[in-house]
Amino acid sequence: MKSCNKFEKKIRTLINEKQFISIGWKIQSINKVLTEGLINSKHSRLKLKKTDHPIYRIYSMTKPLISLAALMAVEKKMLRLRDPVIKYLPCFMNVEVELSPTVKEKLNRPITILDLLTHTSGLSYGFNNDCHIGAKYKENRLICRSNVSLKKFIEYLAEYPLAFQPGTKWQYSLATDVLAHILEIIYDDLIETILADSIFKPLQMNDTAYFVPNDKFWRLMPIYGEPDLDRVADPEGKNKQFKEIDLEDFYSSDQKKYKARGGHGLFSTTTDYSKLCKVILEDLTKNTEQLVSKELLGFALKNQLPLNQIPIKINGEARNGYGWNLIGRVKTSNSN
């Protein structure tokens, strides 16, 4: 319990130092909650308690859910890791690699489902300030097209060249959005319905969805910082931590304003997400197979990157000791 008390003390320090407005947390093993809580600063507009089950925009924590849904499809033999993306999305048929503004080349091999899961596809993000293709996304405000369908968004994405040959480099990217649309194609359904039917309902993740109904809206936590996802890594974006922002155009809780995505977009609670984590642990250790088999999960949780792509880097900043598996980043060593 001493370590838990130190953890909470550190959280209070971060809030007192005005690095965060509020912090909610829950840490558990399979069978025991070690510590949980919610601490608000005096600047917090919404004074929710953890027992109110605050709802958060979970941004990229949407990605593990899409990846798990893809692994479930693999287990059902609806999808294969080595499948080329063009099998499902012909719009990527003519994509090229742009090594520089004057140097383009044909693909050495197609992008695969495995490339999408491991972020080695050659795609990018607008906030990747060290990527020339990411700069094109940013210039054209690609990610801000929140009102178009996922299908149309992926068609826009396929109009851009890749930043590198598939499989040759790791780069955080819009790959999970592509994967989400492939799931829509193989299930012939919308991604919000696929996740609800395959994960949220079976695990009773009742507060996790792409949109927030009116009767739950009072539990939606305010969000602070840089509103433009393309600019979160810009120096000026890091100085807006205490600025409350309105995201109802880009990341809306209203289904009429926003179309679901794969790389971000979900709303959830610490209680709901901990249910997911608990089931993953049980699938791996007890072989309960509520989501996927122990064998597939054991493989999926192992680092999938070669040594020359470790440690992963975002905007040139190394995440020392980390590689990437089929669900998210994974610790591979204590250093690099």
Residue pairs with C-beta under 8 A, 6 or more apart in sequence:
4 27
4 34
4 35
7 25
7 27
7 35
8 35
8 37
8 39
11 23
11 25
11 37
11 39
12 39
14 20
14 23
15 21
15 22
15 23
15 39
15 40
15 41
16 41
18 41
18 43
18 241
18 242
19 241
20 41
20 241
21 40
21 41
21 43
21 44
21 222
21 224
21 241
21 242
22 38
22 39
22 40
22 41
22 44
22 221
23 38
23 39
24 37
24 38
24 39
24 50
24 54
24 56
24 221
24 270
25 35
25 36
25 37
25 38
25 270
26 33
26 35
26 36
26 270
26 271
26 274
27 33
27 34
27 35
27 36
28 34
28 36
28 274
28 277
28 278
29 281
30 278
30 281
30 282
30 285
33 274
36 50
36 270
37 50
38 48
38 49
38 50
38 54
40 46
40 47
40 48
43 242
44 222
45 222
45 244
46 54
46 221
46 222
48 54
48 219
48 221
50 270
52 219
53 207
53 219
53 269
53 270
53 271
54 219
54 220
54 221
54 269
54 270
55 207
55 212
55 216
55 219
55 220
55 221
55 267
55 268
55 269
56 221
56 267
56 268
56 269
57 223
57 247
57 251
57 264
57 266
57 267
58 266
58 267
58 268
58 273
59 251
59 264
60 263
60 264
61 266
61 268
61 273
62 176
62 261
62 262
62 263
62 264
62 265
62 266
63 176
63 262
63 263
63 264
63 328
64 276
64 327
64 328
65 195
65 199
65 266
65 276
66 176
66 179
66 180
66 183
66 191
66 195
66 262
66 263
67 117
67 176
67 179
67 326
67 327
67 328
68 199
68 276
68 280
68 291
68 292
68 327
69 183
69 194
69 195
69 198
69 199
70 79
70 113
70 117
70 179
70 182
70 183
71 291
71 292
71 296
71 297
71 300
71 326
71 327
72 198
72 291
72 292
73 79
73 183
73 186
73 187
74 80
74 81
74 296
75 292
75 293
75 296
78 186
78 187
79 113
79 182
79 186
80 113
81 112
81 113
81 114
81 117
82 112
82 113
82 114
83 112
83 113
84 110
84 111
84 112
85 92
85 110
85 111
85 112
85 113
85 115
85 116
85 121
85 178
85 182
86 92
86 93
86 110
86 111
88 182
88 185
88 186
89 154
89 158
89 178
89 181
89 182
89 185
91 154
91 155
91 158
92 110
92 111
92 158
95 107
95 111
95 158
95 160
95 161
95 162
96 104
96 105
96 106
96 107
96 161
96 162
97 104
97 105
97 106
97 107
97 122
97 161
97 162
97 163
97 164
97 165
98 104
98 132
98 133
98 161
98 162
98 163
99 105
99 164
100 132
101 132
104 161
105 165
107 162
107 165
107 166
108 165
108 166
109 165
109 166
109 167
110 166
111 121
111 122
111 162
111 166
112 166
112 167
113 179
113 182
114 120
114 304
114 326
115 121
115 122
115 166
115 167
115 175
116 175
116 176
116 178
116 179
116 182
117 175
117 179
117 304
117 326
118 170
118 304
118 305
118 324
118 325
118 326
119 170
119 171
119 172
119 173
119 175
119 324
120 166
120 167
120 168
120 169
120 170
120 171
120 305
120 309
121 162
121 166
121 173
121 175
121 178
122 133
122 162
122 163
122 164
122 165
122 166
122 169
122 171
123 133
123 157
123 162
123 163
123 171
123 173
123 174
123 175
123 178
124 131
124 133
124 134
124 137
124 163
124 171
124 173
124 174
125 131
125 134
125 137
125 143
125 172
125 173
125 174
125 230
126 134
126 135
126 137
126 138
126 142
126 143
126 229
126 230
127 134
127 138
127 229
127 230
127 231
127 232
127 233
127 234
127 315
128 134
128 171
128 172
128 173
128 233
128 314
128 315
129 135
129 233
129 234
129 315
130 315
130 316
131 163
131 171
132 163
133 160
133 161
133 162
133 163
134 163
136 160
137 143
137 160
137 174
137 230
138 230
138 231
141 230
142 156
142 157
142 160
143 174
143 229
143 230
144 228
144 229
144 230
144 250
145 152
145 153
145 156
146 249
146 250
146 251
146 252
146 257
146 258
146 259
146 261
147 257
147 258
147 259
148 156
148 259
149 259
150 177
150 180
150 181
150 184
150 191
150 259
150 260
150 261
150 262
151 181
151 184
153 177
153 181
153 259
153 261
154 177
154 178
154 181
157 174
157 177
157 178
163 169
163 171
164 171
169 309
170 305
170 309
170 312
170 313
170 324
172 312
172 314
174 263
175 263
176 262
176 263
177 261
177 262
177 263
178 262
179 262
180 191
180 260
180 261
180 262
180 263
181 191
181 262
183 191
183 194
184 190
184 191
184 194
187 194
190 260
191 260
191 262
192 209
192 210
192 211
192 260
195 266
196 209
199 205
199 276
199 291
200 206
200 208
200 209
202 290
203 275
203 276
203 279
203 290
204 275
205 268
205 272
205 273
205 275
205 276
206 272
207 216
207 219
207 267
207 268
207 269
207 271
207 272
208 266
208 267
208 268
208 269
208 272
208 273
209 266
209 267
210 255
210 258
210 260
210 265
210 266
210 267
211 252
211 253
211 254
211 255
211 258
211 267
212 220
212 253
212 267
217 253
220 253
220 267
222 244
223 244
223 245
223 247
224 240
224 241
224 242
224 243
224 244
224 245
225 232
225 237
225 240
225 241
225 243
225 245
226 232
226 234
226 236
226 237
226 238
226 240
226 245
227 245
227 246
227 247
227 250
228 237
228 250
229 250
229 264
231 237
233 314
233 315
248 254
248 257
249 257
250 258
251 258
251 264
251 265
252 258
253 267
258 265
279 288
279 290
279 291
280 291
280 297
282 288
282 290
283 289
283 290
283 291
283 292
283 293
283 294
283 297
284 294
284 297
284 298
284 301
287 293
287 294
291 297
292 300
299 326
300 325
300 326
300 327
301 325
301 326
301 327
301 330
302 325
302 330
303 310
303 323
303 324
303 325
303 330
303 332
304 323
304 324
304 325
304 326
305 312
305 323
305 324
309 323
310 322
310 323
310 332
310 336
311 318
311 319
311 320
311 321
311 322
311 323
311 332
311 336
312 318
312 319
312 322
312 323
312 324
312 329
313 319
318 336
319 329
320 335
320 336
321 331
321 332
321 333
321 334
321 335
321 336
322 329
322 330
322 331
322 332
323 329
323 330
323 332
324 330
